[in-house]
Amino acid sequence: MSLTVDKGLGNTIAADTKLSYIDGSKGVLEYVGYDIDSLARNSTFEETTWLLWNGTLPTQNELAGFTKELQSQFDVDPRMLDVVRAIPRTAAPMDALRTLVSALAHFDREADDPSPAANRRKSLRLVAKTASLVALFDRHRKGKALVAPDSTLSLAGNFLWMLTGAKPTEAMTRALDVCLVLHADHGLNASTFAARVTIATQSDLYSAATTAVGTLKGPLHGGANQEVMEMLLDIGDLSKVDQYITSKLARKERIMGFGHRVYKAYDPRATYLKTFAKQVAADTGNLPLYEMTRRIEEIVLAQPNIIEKGIFPNVDFYSATTYYSLGLDLDLFTCMFAASRMAGWTGHCIEQLAANKLIRPHADYTGPHGLTYLPMAQRTGCAGAACSCATALSGVA
């Protein structure tokens, strides 16, 4: 068997999928054949989730029934509220979400039922409850009373209701819904791959979802939109954008929200969101923030050869101001990414199990061979400049 070293697996096909297709060189993202821009403009998160799980757009009756199923699962077991309250208020939201998603398994009688029907029901619960858990923890950490879900609202609307205790406007709900659609799936990204690795061992769906949340937490995967917002707040004013950005470019520092591991053309998820983000910002009194993002884009794209290098704004660049305009704290941004991507994660897990094979790549061993085991009395300690024991043990009592 011939083996090839491919660190990061960037040139390896590790799965077959019918959920989403990406052509990074052309700036294409499709969910089951439908381009992401048309879905963002016309679809809803509920309809998009159905599409990912079923491979077709639903009929009116199918969507109505599926929406009611989701709404019926917004609430969590009362014992889960005790878990929420047991988490320290100082915990990072993604740490809390990782714990809470895992804890859901303890209160689901079907947690270890591997049948396709049970996995579909658990997928529905995970999608419905993840956003609720984010809202519950945020209110807990702020010392506010927890808000019960409203099963008459969409998933986006119910999240905003549980987060603030106030019924969201139609425009606010639509804004969040668009973001959820845009983040629902994205090929075999790191967190999706992690979920498929876990479920491929025939572990349970909650373990796979927890694996995915833990992977998304990493700053090389999730969190870019939070960093974009931190940059905007650091700049502070439109009049300071030029000096701030040109100075960073002169120092060859990265501008947050630009470039993507996959896309070498304009991120297709950002095309409609750029326009939509402007309206949301204007409606909520945050238009100056949007104008800052537009000016940053102008400066960066005017740099020599930047377009030829395939560096464009990505979806995080404009979702940052959208989330901020909706009143979300910065450290909740990645949690909303998780709430959306739960649709894709669970869909991929079900797809993996339909033709399952344990995912077990090889490693390229680079250590020594043939060493002789020495009795303790004959050992003189580590030798060679490569030894890291002293470094590893420094500061250990």
C-alpha positions as CSV (number, residue, x, y, z in Angstrom):
1,M,0.0,0.0,0.0
2,S,1.4,3.4,-1.0
3,L,1.1,6.2,1.6
4,T,1.3,9.9,0.9
5,V,2.0,12.5,3.6
6,D,-0.6,15.2,3.5
7,K,-0.4,17.3,6.7
8,G,-3.7,19.0,7.4
9,L,-5.3,16.6,4.9
10,G,-5.9,19.6,2.6
11,N,-5.3,17.4,-0.5
12,T,-7.2,14.4,0.7
13,I,-10.8,13.3,0.0
14,A,-11.9,11.7,3.3
15,A,-15.7,11.3,2.7
16,D,-18.4,11.4,0.1
17,T,-21.2,13.9,0.8
18,K,-24.3,15.2,-0.8
19,L,-24.8,18.0,1.7
20,S,-22.7,20.8,0.3
21,Y,-20.3,21.6,-2.5
22,I,-17.5,24.1,-2.6
23,D,-15.5,25.5,-5.5
24,G,-13.1,27.9,-3.8
25,S,-11.5,29.1,-7.0
26,K,-14.8,30.3,-8.4
27,G,-16.4,31.3,-5.1
28,V,-19.2,28.7,-5.2
29,L,-21.0,27.2,-2.2
30,E,-24.1,25.0,-2.8
31,Y,-26.3,23.1,-0.4
32,V,-27.6,20.0,-2.2
33,G,-27.2,21.8,-5.5
34,Y,-28.7,25.2,-4.5
35,D,-26.4,28.1,-4.4
36,I,-26.0,29.7,-1.0
37,D,-26.9,33.2,-2.2
38,S,-30.3,32.1,-3.4
39,L,-30.9,30.3,-0.1
40,A,-29.9,33.3,1.9
41,R,-32.2,35.5,0.0
42,N,-35.2,33.2,-0.2
43,S,-35.0,30.3,2.3
44,T,-35.2,30.0,6.1
45,F,-33.0,28.1,8.6
46,E,-35.8,25.6,9.1
47,E,-36.2,25.0,5.4
48,T,-32.4,24.8,4.9
49,T,-32.1,22.2,7.7
50,W,-34.8,20.1,6.0
51,L,-32.9,20.5,2.7
52,L,-29.6,19.3,4.2
53,W,-31.2,16.3,5.9
54,N,-33.5,15.2,3.1
55,G,-31.8,16.3,-0.1
56,T,-34.9,18.2,-1.4
57,L,-36.8,21.4,-0.7
58,P,-39.9,20.7,1.4
59,T,-43.4,21.1,0.4
60,Q,-45.5,23.6,2.3
61,N,-47.0,20.8,4.5
62,E,-43.6,19.2,5.1
63,L,-42.0,22.5,6.2
64,A,-45.0,23.3,8.4
65,G,-44.7,19.9,10.1
66,F,-40.9,20.0,10.4
67,T,-41.1,23.5,11.9
68,K,-43.6,22.4,14.5
69,E,-41.3,19.4,15.4
70,L,-38.4,21.9,15.9
71,Q,-40.6,24.2,18.0
72,S,-41.7,21.4,20.2
73,Q,-38.1,20.8,21.2
74,F,-37.0,24.3,22.0
75,D,-37.5,23.6,25.7
76,V,-35.0,21.6,27.8
77,D,-35.5,19.1,30.6
78,P,-35.9,20.9,33.9
79,R,-32.8,19.1,35.2
80,M,-30.8,20.7,32.4
81,L,-31.6,24.1,34.0
82,D,-29.7,22.8,37.1
83,V,-26.7,22.0,34.8
84,V,-26.9,25.5,33.4
85,R,-26.9,27.1,36.8
86,A,-24.0,24.8,38.0
87,I,-21.7,26.3,35.4
88,P,-19.6,29.1,36.7
89,R,-20.8,32.5,35.5
90,T,-17.2,33.3,34.5
91,A,-17.0,30.4,32.1
92,A,-16.5,31.2,28.4
93,P,-19.7,30.6,26.5
94,M,-18.2,28.0,24.1
95,D,-16.9,26.1,27.1
96,A,-20.3,26.2,28.6
97,L,-21.9,25.1,25.4
98,R,-19.5,22.1,25.0
99,T,-20.6,21.0,28.5
100,L,-24.3,21.6,27.9
101,V,-24.4,19.8,24.6
102,S,-22.8,16.8,26.2
103,A,-25.1,16.9,29.2
104,L,-28.2,16.7,26.9
105,A,-27.4,13.0,26.4
106,H,-28.1,12.3,30.1
107,F,-31.7,13.3,29.7
108,D,-32.5,11.6,26.4
109,R,-33.7,8.0,26.6
110,E,-32.6,7.5,23.0
111,A,-29.1,8.7,23.5
112,D,-27.6,5.3,22.8
113,D,-30.2,4.2,20.3
114,P,-28.2,4.0,16.9
115,S,-31.3,3.4,14.7
116,P,-31.7,5.9,11.8
117,A,-35.1,7.0,13.2
118,A,-33.7,7.7,16.6
119,N,-30.7,9.6,15.2
120,R,-33.0,11.8,13.2
121,R,-35.0,12.6,16.3
122,K,-31.8,13.3,18.2
123,S,-30.6,15.5,15.4
124,L,-33.8,17.5,15.6
125,R,-33.4,17.9,19.4
126,L,-29.8,19.0,19.0
127,V,-30.7,21.7,16.4
128,A,-33.7,22.9,18.4
129,K,-32.0,23.0,21.8
130,T,-28.5,24.3,21.0
131,A,-29.6,27.9,20.5
132,S,-31.8,27.7,23.6
133,L,-28.8,26.6,25.7
134,V,-26.7,29.5,24.4
135,A,-29.5,31.9,25.5
136,L,-30.0,30.2,28.9
137,F,-26.3,30.3,29.8
138,D,-26.0,34.0,28.8
139,R,-28.8,35.0,31.1
140,H,-27.5,32.8,33.9
141,R,-24.0,34.4,33.7
142,K,-25.6,37.8,33.8
143,G,-27.7,36.9,36.8
144,K,-31.0,37.3,34.9
145,A,-34.0,35.1,35.2
146,L,-34.1,32.3,32.6
147,V,-36.7,32.8,29.9
148,A,-38.9,29.9,28.8
149,P,-39.1,29.3,25.0
150,D,-41.9,30.5,22.8
151,S,-42.9,27.6,20.5
152,T,-44.8,29.9,18.2
153,L,-41.6,31.6,17.0
154,S,-38.9,30.5,14.5
155,L,-35.6,29.1,15.9
156,A,-34.0,32.5,15.2
157,G,-36.9,34.4,16.8
158,N,-37.1,32.1,19.8
159,F,-33.3,32.5,20.5
160,L,-33.6,36.3,20.5
161,W,-36.7,36.0,22.8
162,M,-34.9,33.7,25.2
163,L,-31.8,35.9,25.1
164,T,-33.4,39.3,25.8
165,G,-36.9,38.5,27.2
166,A,-38.4,40.8,24.6
167,K,-40.1,39.7,21.4
168,P,-37.8,40.5,18.5
169,T,-38.9,42.5,15.5
170,E,-39.4,40.8,12.2
171,A,-36.3,42.4,10.8
172,M,-34.1,41.2,13.7
173,T,-35.4,37.7,13.3
174,R,-34.8,37.7,9.6
175,A,-31.2,39.0,10.1
176,L,-30.3,36.2,12.5
177,D,-32.1,33.7,10.3
178,V,-29.9,34.7,7.3
179,C,-26.8,34.2,9.3
180,L,-28.0,30.8,10.4
181,V,-28.6,29.8,6.8
182,L,-25.2,30.9,5.7
183,H,-23.3,28.9,8.4
184,A,-25.4,25.7,8.3
185,D,-22.9,23.6,6.4
186,H,-19.5,24.0,4.7
187,G,-18.1,20.8,3.3
188,L,-15.7,18.8,5.3
189,N,-14.5,21.6,7.6
190,A,-12.5,20.8,10.8
191,S,-15.5,20.5,13.1
192,T,-17.6,18.5,10.6
193,F,-14.7,16.1,10.0
194,A,-14.3,15.8,13.8
195,A,-17.9,14.9,14.2
196,R,-17.7,12.3,11.4
197,V,-14.6,10.8,13.0
198,T,-16.4,10.4,16.3
199,I,-19.7,9.0,14.8
200,A,-17.6,6.6,12.6
201,T,-16.6,4.7,15.7
202,Q,-20.3,4.0,16.3
203,S,-20.3,6.4,19.2
204,D,-23.5,8.3,19.9
205,L,-24.7,11.5,18.2
206,Y,-24.3,13.7,21.4
207,S,-20.6,12.7,21.6
208,A,-20.1,13.6,18.0
209,A,-21.8,16.9,18.5
210,T,-19.7,17.6,21.5
211,T,-16.6,16.8,19.5
212,A,-17.7,19.3,16.9
213,V,-18.3,22.1,19.4
214,G,-14.9,21.5,20.9
215,T,-13.3,21.7,17.5
216,L,-15.1,24.8,16.5
217,K,-13.9,26.5,19.7
218,G,-10.3,26.6,18.3
219,P,-9.3,30.0,17.0
220,L,-8.1,28.6,13.7
221,H,-11.7,27.5,13.0
222,G,-14.4,29.5,14.8
223,G,-14.2,32.9,16.3
224,A,-13.1,35.0,13.3
225,N,-16.2,37.2,13.4
226,Q,-15.5,38.0,17.1
227,E,-12.0,39.1,16.1
228,V,-13.5,41.3,13.3
229,M,-15.7,43.0,15.8
230,E,-12.9,43.5,18.3
231,M,-10.9,45.1,15.5
232,L,-13.8,47.5,14.6
233,L,-14.2,48.5,18.2
234,D,-10.5,49.0,18.6
235,I,-10.5,51.4,15.6
236,G,-13.5,53.2,17.1
237,D,-14.3,55.6,14.3
238,L,-14.5,55.9,10.5
239,S,-11.9,58.7,10.5
240,K,-9.3,56.4,12.0
241,V,-9.8,53.4,9.6
242,D,-7.3,54.5,7.0
243,Q,-4.4,55.0,9.4
244,Y,-5.2,51.8,11.3
245,I,-5.4,49.5,8.3
246,T,-2.6,51.0,6.3
247,S,-0.3,50.7,9.4
248,K,-1.2,47.0,9.8
249,L,-0.6,46.4,6.1
250,A,2.7,48.1,6.3
251,R,3.7,45.8,9.1
252,K,2.4,42.8,7.1
253,E,-0.1,42.0,9.8
254,R,-3.3,40.1,9.1
255,I,-6.5,42.0,8.6
256,M,-9.3,40.0,10.4
257,G,-12.1,38.9,8.1
258,F,-10.0,38.6,4.9
259,G,-8.9,35.5,3.2
260,H,-10.1,31.9,3.6
261,R,-8.6,28.5,3.6
262,V,-10.9,27.4,0.8
263,Y,-12.0,30.5,-1.1
264,K,-9.7,32.3,-3.5
265,A,-12.6,34.3,-4.9
266,Y,-15.2,36.4,-3.1
267,D,-16.8,34.3,-0.3
268,P,-20.3,33.5,-1.7
269,R,-21.7,33.7,1.7
270,A,-20.7,37.3,2.0
271,T,-22.3,38.5,-1.2
272,Y,-25.8,38.9,0.1
273,L,-24.8,39.4,3.7
274,K,-22.9,42.5,2.8
275,T,-26.0,44.2,1.6
276,F,-28.2,42.8,4.3
277,A,-25.7,43.8,7.0
278,K,-26.0,47.4,5.9
279,Q,-29.8,47.4,6.4
280,V,-29.5,45.7,9.8
281,A,-26.9,48.2,10.9
282,A,-29.0,51.2,9.7
283,D,-32.1,49.9,11.4
284,T,-30.3,49.5,14.7
285,G,-28.3,52.7,14.7
286,N,-25.0,51.0,13.9
287,L,-24.5,52.3,10.4
288,P,-21.1,53.8,11.3
289,L,-19.8,50.3,12.1
290,Y,-20.9,49.1,8.7
291,E,-19.3,52.1,7.0
292,M,-16.1,51.2,8.7
293,T,-16.2,47.7,7.3
294,R,-16.8,49.0,3.8
295,R,-13.9,51.4,4.0
296,I,-11.6,48.6,5.3
297,E,-12.7,46.4,2.3
298,E,-11.9,49.3,-0.1
299,I,-8.4,49.8,1.4
300,V,-7.5,46.1,1.4
301,L,-8.8,45.3,-2.1
302,A,-6.9,48.3,-3.5
303,Q,-3.5,46.8,-2.4
304,P,-1.3,45.6,-5.2
305,N,-1.9,42.0,-6.2
306,I,-4.3,41.3,-3.4
307,I,-7.1,40.1,-5.7
308,E,-4.7,38.0,-7.6
309,K,-3.7,36.3,-4.4
310,G,-7.3,35.5,-3.8
311,I,-7.7,37.5,-0.6
312,F,-11.3,38.8,-0.2
313,P,-13.7,39.5,2.7
314,N,-15.1,36.3,4.1
315,V,-18.5,35.7,5.7
316,D,-17.2,36.6,9.2
317,F,-16.4,40.1,8.0
318,Y,-20.0,41.0,7.6
319,S,-21.7,38.6,10.1
320,A,-19.7,40.4,12.8
321,T,-21.5,43.7,12.5
322,T,-24.8,41.8,12.0
323,Y,-24.5,39.9,15.3
324,Y,-23.3,43.1,17.1
325,S,-26.3,45.1,15.7
326,L,-28.6,42.4,17.1
327,G,-27.2,43.0,20.5
328,L,-25.2,39.8,20.9
329,D,-22.1,39.9,23.1
330,L,-18.9,39.3,21.2
331,D,-18.2,36.0,22.9
332,L,-21.5,34.6,21.8
333,F,-20.6,34.9,18.1
334,T,-19.0,31.5,17.9
335,C,-21.9,30.0,19.8
336,M,-24.3,31.1,17.1
337,F,-21.9,29.6,14.6
338,A,-22.3,26.3,16.5
339,A,-26.1,26.7,16.7
340,S,-26.3,27.0,13.0
341,R,-23.7,24.4,12.1
342,M,-25.5,21.8,14.3
343,A,-27.7,21.2,11.3
344,G,-24.7,20.3,9.1
345,W,-22.9,18.3,11.8
346,T,-25.9,16.1,12.5
347,G,-26.6,15.7,8.8
348,H,-23.0,14.6,8.2
349,C,-23.2,12.1,11.0
350,I,-26.3,10.5,9.6
351,E,-24.7,10.5,6.1
352,Q,-21.5,8.9,7.6
353,L,-23.5,6.1,9.3
354,A,-25.4,5.3,6.1
355,A,-22.1,3.9,4.6
356,N,-19.9,3.8,7.6
357,K,-16.2,3.0,7.7
358,L,-13.9,3.7,10.7
359,I,-11.8,6.8,9.9
360,R,-8.2,5.7,10.7
361,P,-5.5,7.6,8.8
362,H,-1.8,6.7,9.2
363,A,0.9,8.9,10.9
364,D,4.4,9.4,9.5
365,Y,6.6,8.2,12.4
366,T,9.7,10.5,12.7
367,G,11.1,9.1,16.0
368,P,14.1,6.8,16.6
369,H,14.2,3.0,16.2
370,G,16.1,0.1,17.9
371,L,16.9,1.8,21.2
372,T,18.2,-0.5,24.0
373,Y,16.2,-0.5,27.3
374,L,18.6,0.5,30.1
375,P,18.0,-0.4,33.8
376,M,17.4,2.6,36.0
377,A,20.9,2.4,37.6
378,Q,22.5,2.8,34.2
379,R,20.5,5.9,33.1
380,T,22.4,9.2,33.1
381,G,19.6,11.4,32.1
382,C,18.6,12.9,28.7
383,A,21.2,13.5,26.1
384,G,21.2,15.7,23.1
385,A,20.0,19.2,22.2
386,A,16.7,17.8,21.1
387,C,15.6,16.7,24.6
388,S,12.7,18.7,25.8
389,C,12.3,17.1,29.3
390,A,13.8,20.0,31.1
391,T,11.6,22.5,29.3
392,A,8.5,20.4,29.8
393,L,9.1,19.9,33.5
394,S,10.2,23.5,34.3
395,G,8.0,25.0,37.0
396,V,6.5,21.6,38.0
397,A,6.5,21.2,41.8
